[in-house]
Amino acid sequence: MAAVPPTSTPSPRALRRRAPAALRLLAVTAVYLAAGRIGLLEQVVIGGARVTPLWPPTGIALTCLLLFGLRTWPAVALGAFLVIASSGPPTWGSLGVVAGNTLAPVAACLMLRRARFRIELDRLRDGMALVFLGAFAGMLISSTIGTAVLVLNGDLPAGGFWSTWSAWWTGDAMGVLVVTPLALALRTARLPADRRPSDWVEPVLLLASTAGATVIATSTTLSLLFLVFPFLIWAALRFQLLGAAPCVLLVSLVTITAATNRAGPFAGHGLVAAMVMLQALNGCAALTGLLLAAIVAEQRETYRRIEQATVELAEVVHRLAPGKAGTSRWLPPEDEGR
């Protein structure tokens, strides 16, 4: 009779080590699912398929991959599947959509790592990398795979491929441009200990002014959408990414609501034209806030380094100056005051 090898069970110490990782994966899945349910609230039908002007899960997925590593991709895949399952019975084509929604942020994360991306977003090169590698290039994967699956599955006519593809790509790209900077800014934000109540006046006024300007611009048929840009510039100059990212998100949410309801400047336009106007505005707003905030942060870091180098150089000159510290060290205590 052959001996049966004993089955090895994980030790309590190994289970304690794995518990935080498992909880992290569950948290990523839950946040992805919640973001997906929020994104589905503003669906539009383009080319026979339902797409969203802003898909927040792509920004959530890329942020989690950047912060926690590529090992979190199963949580992204599970979250994408649960989003599809929550809106209807999944099909075999759903697996292709899940694969595209998982591969896109993974590829974006790999490209950002290759470009030596820093999550602080305090350099212009980091902002450019997030825009062109994380958003524009990475999201080509999800839009191409997802639209192709819809065509092959018979859910989308072949003639609607490019219109659906472009809407899918811009929605995923906007999810990265709007959500990822905000999540990274909140991750690295630290409130100073000596913060006074009066210091909150300007941030609150900035958010209120941005909201007011956006509501006014989307409540009239006049082309006044450009009114939001002075407030985005104000936010980037004064508070860098931590101020620009919430303002960009606020502008995007208000304009998406107006565009889907065909209100204000979006009235009288077809759905495709309204989506083009919407994504042009949101894209320009995100680029303005993100890149300007990165430029200001990089300049401030450069000034800080110059100031530090100046102080160090002054200390070196003071130590090497003749007749200063070098001579007084040899004088007796009673002669130092003479």
N, C-alpha and C positions, 0 to 999 in steps of 0.2 A: 504494500500500500504506500503510495507516494505521500511524502510529507507536504502538507499545505503550509506555505510561508505565512507567518502572522501578518495581519493587516496593520499598517502603521497609522496611528491616529495623531492628528496635530496636537502638540503640547499646548497647555494653557498660555504659555508665553508666546508661542507662535500665533495663537488665536488673538491675543491682545495686540500683536503687531499688525495683524491683518484687519482688525476691526476698524481702525481709522480710515484705511483705504477703501473698505467696503462702504462705510458711511459717506465718504466723499463721493463715490460713484453714485450712490443713491441720491445724494443732494444734487449732483450735476443733472441726473435724469429728471428729478422733480422740477428744477429750475428751467430746464429745457422744455419740459412739457407745459409748464405755466406760461413761458414766453410764447410757445407755439399757440396755445389757446388764445392768448391776447392778440397775436398776429392774425389769427383767423377771423377776428371780429370785423376786419376791414377787407373783405374779399371783393374782387372784381372779376368779371368774366371777359377774357380777351382771347380771341381766336377759338372760342369754344371750351377753354379751360379756365379753372378758377385759380387766380394768383393774387398775391398780396403786394401792395406798393412798398411795404416795409416788413421784412421777415426777421424779427428779433432773435430767433434761435441761432442764426448763423453767427451773430455777434457774441451770444452766450457761449456757443461751442468753441469759437476761436479763443475767447478769453480763458476758458477753463483749460484748454490745451496749452496755452502759453503759461499759465500759472502752475498747473498741476502735472504737466507732461503729457506725452502721447499715450500713456497708459489709460487715460480717461476716455479713449475713443469708444469702448463698448457702451459707456453711459450715454454718449452722444447718439450712437446707433439705436439704443433702446428708447431714448427720448424721442427720436425721429419716428420710430415705429409706433409709439404710443400716441403721438400727435395724429398720425394718419388713422389709427384705430379709433381714436376718440371722435373723429368726424365721419366715420362710416366703416363698413366691413372691409378689411384689407383684402387685396387681391395679390396675385403673383407679381403684377406690375408695381405694387407698393414696395416690394423688396428692392427693385431698381431705384425707386425714389429714395428709399432709406440709404442705399449704398452711395448715391450721389450726394445726399445731404451729409453723409459722414466723411466721404473722401475729400470734399471741398475744403472744410476747415482743417483737416489733417494736412492736405497739401499746402494750404496757406500757412499753417504753422511751420512746416518744414522750410518753406521759402523764406519766412521771416527769420528763422534761426540761421539759415544760410547767410542772410544779410546782416547778421549780428544785431538784431532788433532788441531794443531795451524797452521794458514795460513802462518805464517812467515817461516815455514819449517826450523827452526833454531835448531832443535834437531834431533838426530838420530832416535828416536822413531817415529817422524813425517814422516821422509822419509820412514821408514819401513812400517808404516801404509798406506801411500799413495801407495806404491808398492803392498803390499800383500792384503790389504783390498779394496783400491780404484780401483786399476787396475786389479789385478789377480782375486780376488773373486767377486767383483761387476760386472765385465763384463761377467762373466759366465751366467748371466741372459739374457742379450741381445743376446749373441751368441746362447744360447740354444733355446730361444723362436723364434728367427729369423730363424734359420735353420729348426726347427720343422715346422714352418709355411710354409716354402718353400716346404718341403716334403709333408705335408698334402694338400697343394694347387696344387700339381702336377708339380710345377716349378722345382723341384730337385729330381732326382732319389734317392731311399733309399740308394743305394750303395755309393753315394757321400756325405752322411751325415757328416761323421767324418772329411773328408778333408775340406769341407766347414765350418764346425763348428770351426775347429782349426784356419783356416784363418780369420774367422769372429772374433773369440775371441782375437787373437793376434792383429788384426787391431784396435779393440776397446781399448784393453789394452794399446797399443802404443799411442793412442790418449790421454789417461790419463797421461801416463808417459812423453810424450813430450810436450803437450800443457798446462796441468794444472800447472806444476811448472813454466813455462814461464809466464803464466797469473798471477799467484800469486806473482811472483817476480816483475813484472811490477807494480802490484797493490800496493806493499809496498815499491817500490824504491823511494828514495829521493836523489836528487843531492845536494852535499854540496855547501854552498854559496861561499866558497873560492876556487872553482875549477879553475885551470889554464888550458890554452890550451894544455900545454905539458902533462897534466894528461890523455889526450885522446889518446896518442900515443900507450900505451900498449893495451888498449881494441881494438883499430882498428887493430893493428898488430896481436892480438890474433885471431880475427874473420877472417882476411885475411889468416893467416897461417892455421887455421882450414879448411877453404874453399879450399885452395891450396892442402893441404895434402889429403883431401877427393877426390878432382878431380883427383889427381895423382893416388890414390889407386883404383879408379873406372875406370881408363882409360887404365889399363894394365891387361893382363890376369894373371899376377903374384898375389899371395896371399899377398897383402900388406895392407889389410884393418885394420890391427893392428896399422898402422901409426897414426890413429886419436886419439888414447888413450892418448899419452903424452900431446896433446893439451887440451883434456878434463880435465886431471889432473891439468894442468896449470890453466885453467879457474876456476876450483873449489877451488884450493888453494889460488889464488889471489883475486877472486871476488865472491866466494861462489855461491849461486844459481843464482844471477843476471848475472854472467858470464857463468856458466855451462849450464843453460837452453837454451840460444840462440845458443850456440855451438852444443848442442845435436840436436836441431831442424834443424840446418844447415846440420849436418851429415846425419840426417834421410832423408831430402829432396833430397840430392844429391844421396844417395845410393838407394832410392826408384826409382828415374828416371833411374839409371843404371840397376837395377834389372828388372823393367818392360820392358826395351828395350833390355834386355839380353846382356848387354855390360860389358866389363872388366872382372873381376873375375866371373861374373854370366854367361858368354858366355859358351856354350857347356853343360849347365845343363838344365834339364826339369823345367817346371814352378814351380812345387811343391818344387823341390830341391832349386831353386833360392829363393823362398819365405822363406824357412827354413833358408838359409844362411842370407837373409836380416833381418829377425826378430831376429835371434840370435845376429847379429851385433848391430842392433838398441836397442835391449833389454839390452845388455851388456853396450852399450854407455850410455843409460839413467840411468841405475843403478849406473854406475861409477860416472857420474856427479852428480846425485841427492844425493846419499848416502855420497860421499866424501864431497860435499858442506855442507851437514847437520852436518857431524862430525866436520869440521873446524869451522862452525858457533857456534856449541855447545861448543867447546874448547875455542873460543874467549870470549863467554859469561861467561864461568867459570873463565877465567883469569880476566875479568872485575870485577866480583863479589869478587874475592880474593883481587884484588887491592883496591876495595872500602872498604872491611872489614879491610884491613891493615891500610888504612888512618884513618878510624874511630877509630880503636884500638890505633893508635899513638896519636890521639887527646885526647882520654880518659886517656892514660898514662901521657900525658903532663899536663892535668888538675889535676891529682892526685899526681904528683911528689912533694915531700916536698921541701920547699924553693923556689918554682917557683911562679906560679900565686897566690897561697894561701897566701904567706907572703908579696909579693910586694903590695898586695891590701891594707894592713894596714899601709904601710909606707907613711909618708907625702911626697908631691911632691918634696920638697927641699932635701929629703934624698934618693930619688930613684937613683940618680947618684953617690952616694958615694960607 
